[in-house]
Amino acid sequence: MPYAIELPHTGAADVLTKVACAPQSPKPNEVLIRNHAAAVNFIDTIIRRGEMPDGMMPDLPHVPGVEGAGVVEAVGEDVAQFAVGDRVAWMGPIGAGGYGTHSIVAAPYVTKIANSTPFAKAAALPVNAMTAYHMLVNLGGAAAGKSVLVHAAAGGVGTMIQHIAKHLGMTVIASVSTDKMNYARAQGADHVIDYRTENVTDKVKEITGGRGVDLSLNPISGATLATDLDALAPLGTVVLFGFLAGPPTGTFAEDLAKHFQKSVAVRVSDIYTYFLNAPEAFQADLTRVFALLENDILRPQISTLPISEASEAHRQLESGATTGKLVLTID
């Protein structure tokens, strides 16, 4: 029987509840997918706690899950690229309902996957890999011979950044905590910095012979934007894609003025801006990303739990106990 794991009200992880949930019919340009796996993301836990910014909290009850993988069960009018029985992966907006047996997703945000690709591995890819690819290629000007500083390099996005950057011929400098240094090396990092015991900027300058890095990809912010600007090479770029340590601190005008003669750039990146405003380009990149997976260039590190243990999955993610991506399997 079709079902979903629902958030009836905000609270601790144990508020997640299994409910019967009959699938709807897809509208034009939509695809109905029978999910076999769904990834767990921090946005799911933020919604569950009721900590979304003003105006962004979805109505309750709510079924979490913005990415998954499964089999096409029906297609709406005007959908020619997918057919019933296709194995697919998808990324959707808040409300796509990945924590359930069925999701309806607009066709531009769905891509076919190879028969040899496990659903759990495919479900782990869209958000992290698309975030990494978009920042590196579309925003960061990634190219062979350039260097990139990867903050939080042991996380899901950080792992994908390292794989893609090495594939593109970049020098990867990973910043991680002491216990995750070997993990970063295993993902291909050329240099690993322990941010708890080493000064990241000083180490970057040492590694690059004083020049600095061409690109920094930063989900931390807080005080790290100012230090990233110090670590940039001439014409370098910082891309902020999260605020794990809060909004940027310091005096932004003074920080930029200090580096005026390096002609540096600061970008911000929310993957949903790309998702909403360039669907055709987004789907083309999604196809490219899954080609990298099929060619073993991307190696998502995953751990799985059955969807019946969604509450435990949230507890593990919030505790920082996970490395790579946590995926729920769906019977």
N, C-alpha and C positions, 0 to 999 in steps of 0.2 A: 504494500500500500504506500502511495506517495506520502512523504512526510518532510518536515523541516525542523531545525532547531531554532526556536524563536526566543526573542528577548521581550518578555511581556512588560517589564518595567526595568528601570536602571538599578544597579546594585553590584554585589560581588559576583564572582564567576558562577556560583551555583544557581543564579536566577535563570540561566539558559534552560529551556524546556522543550521537549519533543512534542510536536503537535501534528495532526493530520493536515495535509496541505495539497489539495487537488491542483494539478497543473492547468494553466490557462492555455488558450490557443494563441499562436503567434500572429501578430499583426503584420501588415506589409513591411518588408525589409527587416523582419525579425526571425530569429531562429529559436526553437524550443530544444533545449539540451537536457538529456538525462545525465545528471552529474554522477561521476564515479569517484571524484576527488575534488577537494576544495582547500585552498590555502588559508592559513590564519595570518592576519595582519594586525599591526598595532591599531589601525583605525577601528577594527572590530572591538578591541578592548576599550578604546576611548569612548565609542558610542555606548557600550555596555555600562560604563561608569557615569554616563551623562555629562561628559566633559568636552563635548564638541563646542566650537565657537558659536556665538549667538547667530541664529538663523540657519545653522548647518545641521542641527540635530534632526534626524529623521523621525517621523511619527512612529509611535509605539502602538501595538506590537511591531517588532521589526525582525527580519531574518538577516543576520550578518552574512558576509562573504562577497568579495568583489572579484574573485578569480577562481577558475576551476577548469575541469576537463571531463569529457564524457562523450556521449554518442548523440547525434542529431535524431530527434524523434519526429519533428515536423518543421516545415519552413513556411513563412508567410509569402504572400504575393510579392513578385518582383525579386525574389531571392533565387538567383540562378547558379551561384558558385557553390552551394551546399545542397546535399541530398540526404534523405533519411538513411541512417546507417553510417554516415561519415563519423570518423573519430576526430574530435576537435578539442581545442583549448580556447579559452575566452577570458576577457577582462571586461568588467562592467562597472557601472556607477554604484554608489551606495543605494541599496535596495535591490540589487541583482539576485540576492538570495542564494549565494553559494553554499550555505549551510543547509542544503536541502536536496532532495532527489531531483528537482527540476529547476531550471532557470531559463528565462527568456532574455535573449541578448540581441541587440541590433547587429546586423550582419557585418558591418565594418570592424567589429571588435571580436570577431571569431576567426580562427585559422585552423586549417586541417593539420593533423599530426600523423606521423608515420605509424604503421601497425606495430613497429618494434618499440615505440615510445610508451613507457608505462604511464598510466593516467596520473599517478601521484607525482611523477617527475614533471609532467607537462603542467599540472596545476600549480607547481611551485614557480613557474617561470614568468608569466606575463607582467605582473607589477614590477618585480625586481629587475628583470632583464630589460624591459622597456624603459624603466627609469634610468638604468645604467647606459643603455644604448643612446637614448635621447640626449642625455647630458654629455656623453663623450663625443658623439658624432655631430649632432645637430646644434648643440650649444657650445661645446668645448673645442671644436676644431681638431679632434684627435687625428694624429697622423704618425707614421713611422718616424722614429727618432726623437719624438717629443716625450716629455716626462709628465707623470701625474701623481699627485699626492692623494691617497685614498684614506680618509678618516673612517673610523668604524669598519675597518676592512674585513672583519670576521663576520659581519652581518650578512643578511641575504642580498642586499643591494651591493655591499662592498665586495662580496664574492663575485657577483656578475661583472662588476667594474673591472676587477682584476683579470678575469678570463677574456673579456672583450678587448681590454687595453693591450694585453699581451698578444692577442691575435692580430691587432692592428700595428704591432711593432713598437709599442711605447715602453718606456722604462717605468716600472711601477714601484712606488714607495708607499708602503702600507703602514698606517698608524693603528696600533692595537694595544690592548692591555697585556700584561706580562704572560698570562696563561694562554693567550691566543696567538702568540708569535709563530709557533710551529704551524698552526693552521694557515696563517697568511702565507708562509713560505710554500706550503703545499698547494696553494691556489696559484702560485706563479710569481709572487712578489719578488722583485729583484733586491729590494732592501726593506727591512722591517724595523720600525721604531717603536719602542715601548714608551707610550706617552705618559705612563705613570712614573717612570724613573729618568726619562731623558727629555731634553728640551727639543720639541719637534722642529722648530724653526732652525735652531743651531744644527741639528742633525741633517736637515734638508740641505742647508748651505754646505755642510761638510761633504755630503754625498754628491752634490752637483758641482763641486769645485767653486763654490761661491756664487754661482749663477742664479740658483733658485729653480723652481718648477714652472713648467708651462701651464699647468692646470691643477687646481685643487678642487676636489669634490667633497662637500662638507655638509653632513646632516647634523652637526653639533651646534654650530654658531656660538652664542654667548660670547666669550672672550676670544674664541678661535678665529673669528673673521679678521680681527686686527693682526693676529700673528700669521694668518695665512697671507695677508697682504705683504708682510715682511718677507715671507718665504717665496713669493712669486718672482719669476724671471721677468725681464722686460717683455712687454706685450702679453703677459700672462693673464689668466682668468681664474677667478673663484666662482664656483657655482654652489649656491646654498640650496639644499633641498630638504632641510629639516631644522628643528630647533630643540634638540634633546637637552641642551643646556640653557634653553630660553632664547629670547630675541638677541640680536647682536648688541654687545655692550661697547662702550667707548664713544668717542665723538666722531661720527662717521665722516663729516666734512674734513676734519683734521687728518683722519686716517688716510683718506683718499688724497688729500693735498700733499701729504708726506711722500706719496708714491707717484706724484704727477708725472715726473720725468721718466717713469717706467711705462707709462701708458697702459696701466692695468685696467681690467674690467671686472665688475661684480655682476653676476647674474643670479636670479632666483629661478627655481624650477619646481613646478607642481605638475606631475605627469598628466593630471586631468585637464590642464589647460590645453595641452597638445591633443589629448583624447577628444575634447569637446569641439575644438576649433579647426582641426585638420584630420577628419576621420579617414580620408583616403590615404593620406601620408602615413597615418598611424597604422592602418592595416598593412601597408607595404613594409613598414619597419617590423611589425609583428611577424610577418612572413619571414623576413630576414633573420630575425632572432631565432625562430624555430628551426631555420636551416642551420644555424650555428649549433643548436642543440643536437640535431640529427648527425652533424659532422663531428660530434664529441668535442667541440670547442668550448661549449658551455657545459659545466659539470655541477649542476645545482646540488648542494649538500642538503639532504632532507632527512627529517624524522617524521614518522607517521603515528597517528592515533586513530582509532575508529571514531566516527562522528558522535557516537554515544558518549565519548569522553571529551566533548567540546569544552566543558567547564575546566577539566584538567589541562587542556591545551592552553586556555587563557591563563591559567595560573602559571604554567611553565613559561609562557612568553613574557608575562609581567615580571616574573622573578629574575629574568635574564639568564635562565638556565639553558636556553637553546642556542645552538650554533647553526647558521644557515637558515633553512626554512622549515616550518612546521606545517604539515599537511594532514587534513582529515580525510580518511577513506570512507566512502559511502556505499553501502550494500545496495 
